[in-house]
Structures are given as C-alpha cells and as structure tokens.
C-alpha cells in the first residue's frame, strides 16, 4: 500500500511538470562595464551611471497584480573587475517620512520600506543570492534555494549606502564577485528587483510576479544581459585564524593555576567560481548569534536553526532534505557535546544541472561523559530535471572511533555507527503553480538495530485565489537519525489544507478569505493518537494590519 501511494504521487508530480520557455524571458536588462570609477555614496553623479541602462516601469504585485506600480523605481547596474554595482532611485508617491522598524541587519521584510535584489547567477530558477536595504540603510543579504526560499543567516562582505532626499531615497551598493558564486562564461543571469513602499501600501517588481507568490520567486526573474562574460573572481581564499588564552585559580583551595591555550583556523577556498571548499581546525563559534529563548509546551524537542557560518553556504543541499520534523541531517548535532577537531566541506555547482555537497567532520573524545571520538560524513548529490525540479540523493554516516563500551560503566552507551540513505524528488513547475516533494529514507545500525524506514510526500497548488496542499508522512518505530532532527517515531500523519482569498477593489482591504487545515496522527497499528482541526477567516488591510478569527480542536 505504501509503495502504491508513492507511485501514484510520483506520477501526479511528473504529469504536473511544465516545460517551456522562461516566463519573463522578455524582460532583459543590459549591463556594461563601468567607464568611470564608482563611489558608494548614494549620489547618482558618476559618468558610468549616466550611460547605464535603466530598469523602470515596475509592475504592481500587491494589492493588485494587473497594472503598473504607482510608485516609481529606477534601477541601474554596472561592473568592473572586482565588483557588481547597483544604484536604485526609490521615488516617493506621497509626502511623509519613510517607515522603518529596525536598523538591524536582515530586517523584517513586511515592516520596512525597502528595496531588494534577487539574483540567479546560473539562471536555473532554483538557487541564488539576495541583497538589499531598507530606507534607513540597514543591509539585507541571504542565499536563496528551492526557487524562492531565503536563508538570512548567511552574511557576506559587501558595501552599501542609503541617502535620503525630500522626494526619494537612493540605495547604492558594491557586491564583490568574490562574495557570490557563478558559472564562468555565462552571459545571462536571472534577476529581479522588489520594492516595498508602506506609505503607498504597494509591493512591486521589475519583472511581474503574481501576487500569490513572494517577490523572491526565481521562476519569475527577468534576465541580466552582460556585454561580456562576468570577470573571474580570481584567487578567492579567506583565512581566519584565532588564538585564545587565559588562566584561572581557586585561591581558597590553594589549587594550582589552570591555563587555557587554544588556537584554530578557518579557511574558505573557491575551487571554481561556483564550487567552494571550507576547512576548519579547532573552530571557535563564540561569535555566533544566540538562539531565541522559547518555552517548550510540547512533548517533543524544539528545532533551532543552524547559525554557524561554516555550515551555511549551500546548506540546503544537506539541511533541506526532508520535512520540518523529518530531517535526516541536522548540522547542529555536530559539536553539540564534544569539541570539533577538524572538518572539510565541499559544496556548490558542478555545472548547470549538477550540484554536490560533501562534508567530513571529526569530534574529540569527552572522557567525563564516556563519549568517544566520532566522525561525521555526509554526501549529497542533486540533479536538476525538467523546468525547475530536481532529484537529490543523500548518504549520512556517524561513526564512533576506537570505541569498546563497557556495559557495566556508569556512562551512557553510544552506538558504534548510525547510517542513513535517502532519495528525494522536488517538484517545482515552471510557473510555480505546482510544488511538492516525495522522499524515502532508510536507517541502518549495528546488529540490525536502528533499522527503519521513512516515506513522505506532499503536493501543493497555489493559484491567484485558491491554494491547497496534501501531505502525508510515515516514520517507522525503529527509524533512527542520530545526526538528524526526527523528534517523533512510529506514526502515520495525514495533513490536508485548503485556503481561498478574495481581492476586492477596496481602498482599505487587500484580501480576505477562509483557511481550513487538519492533521491526523496514527500509530503503526492504525490507532488515532492525535488530531488537530483548525478553521480561520482572515482579513488583511492595505496598511499591513491583519485580523484573524479562528477556532481549533486539538486531541491528544
């Protein structure tokens, strides 16, 4: 029965894939090499900007997606041997101050007047980069995956300046070619620009995007046309060493001094313009932002995202496999209770169709807990198929080294090894109306223990008004992912949802409509263990305010 369900869904997925020309291929912005030096000062006064082509006449995304934007935005781009440059004139539609919530990097998109650039250097409509700023100059940058998802934990080196005038604000930036990844020799990149003006309650884009999708949707990018292939980034090597020392002593007990001597190094090496090698020896992650404090009222473990920069670039190859509560690999398991001694990570594009991710990490022994030295190896290989879909295979191995456990020891017993192998198909139609995935996973352990099976699938449809999603999951009793995040075992889950939105011609209301969602959990014998039923009606105003009336029924 399980194999039948998977087969039916895979057939539905395959039949849903749309092949054809890129949707916004007609929107083309030529870019030529700068004829004068560029100073990042928010002033449009260089000769290079006078000669640059202008991307203007943006299309409205919200509140309506059937007309040009009322707010005028003009974008120019150029480059030299080191940097990609952009300058944006964001004109005001009405008088009044701009709206900015925070000066923090990677601000909340919907609460700030802002301009964002979405860049697809491979023009594969799947992976890319985003840069931008709000009207007060706070920067925004992240890596893009899955055709429109953004990981804002990724931070890189680039320069920008925002200058405010009475009738406009200007954003100017220089993005080093060494800070991004792109294929050498490609003369066409996917690109789009997004503008949010909260005073006018209008979101717009240069290449039109239907309002049911975020402006970050790479399926709807236009094309940045280079006069010559972008220059090579050249030797791109970053080395970050550190040294940490200290001394402590308990004077009351008259103990001897305890010295702390630590040294380590991180290195990032660009093997090609699209393939990157990260190396680390005795890393120090003390600069990483702390997690949000959360009160856990659930009976299962909470998920906290990875923030260590070493694991972030191309992190979707490893971390995006599976679903939110079925992740065979979760990098925060590495170095959680043991020091990382060294590690290497190779990730990026081999060519337009193939991506690779390979990682090997070694942790040290913790004698106080009886925790042995462990090795973590992950290999992921992704192949693009159809318009924007892909197939990904993953292998994960956690191995205890020189470990001979004593059953009589007071320390916990650790497994000799734990392995996972999986295959996943990600669907994304060329127009983004159909998305989904289907996956299978198998775990392996010593002496046949920890051997289990997982399969899950979902199919989502999102049109202008109607959206629905079907998702089901199965995790066997003995499935084990010691390097993953799977807080619950031994269940079947069925979770259909449906929503409908009306977009009235109103000066105050942007949209309104109902949402209905259900989730049912069953144990492996078919007995229902959990049930969640939610129904809501939401109203969204053009002022970005929201009103939701909802009712829910939970059973455990």
Buried (B, 14 or more C-beta within 10 A) or exposed (E): EEEEBBEEBBEBBEEBBBEEEBBBBEBBBEBBEBBEEBEBEBEBEBEBBEEBBEBBEBBBBBBEBEEEBEBBBBBBBBBBEEBBBBBBBBBBBEEEEBBBBEEEEBBEBEBBBBBBBBBBBBBBBBBBBBBBBBBBBBBBBBBBBBBBBBBBBBBBEBEBBBBBEEEBBBBBBBBBBBBBBBBEEBBBBBBBBBBBBBBBBBBBBBBBBBBBBBBBBBBBBBBBBBEEEBBBBEEBEEEEEBEEEEEEEEEEEEEEEEEEEEEBBBBBBBEBBBBBBBBBBBBBEEEEEEEEEEEEEEEEEEEEBBBBBBBBBBBBBBBBBBBEBBBBBBBBBBBEEBEBBBBBBBBBBBEEEEBBBBBBBBBBBBEEEBBBBBBBBBBBBBEBBBBBBBBBBBBBBBBBEEBEBEEEEEEEEBBBBBBBBBBBBBBBBBBBBBBBBBBBBBBBBEEEBBBBBBBBBBBBBBEEEEBBBBBBBBBBEBBBBBBBBBBBBBBBBBBBBBBBBEBEEEEEBBBBBBBBBBBBBBEEEEEEEBBBBBBBBBBBBBEEEEEEEEEEEEEE
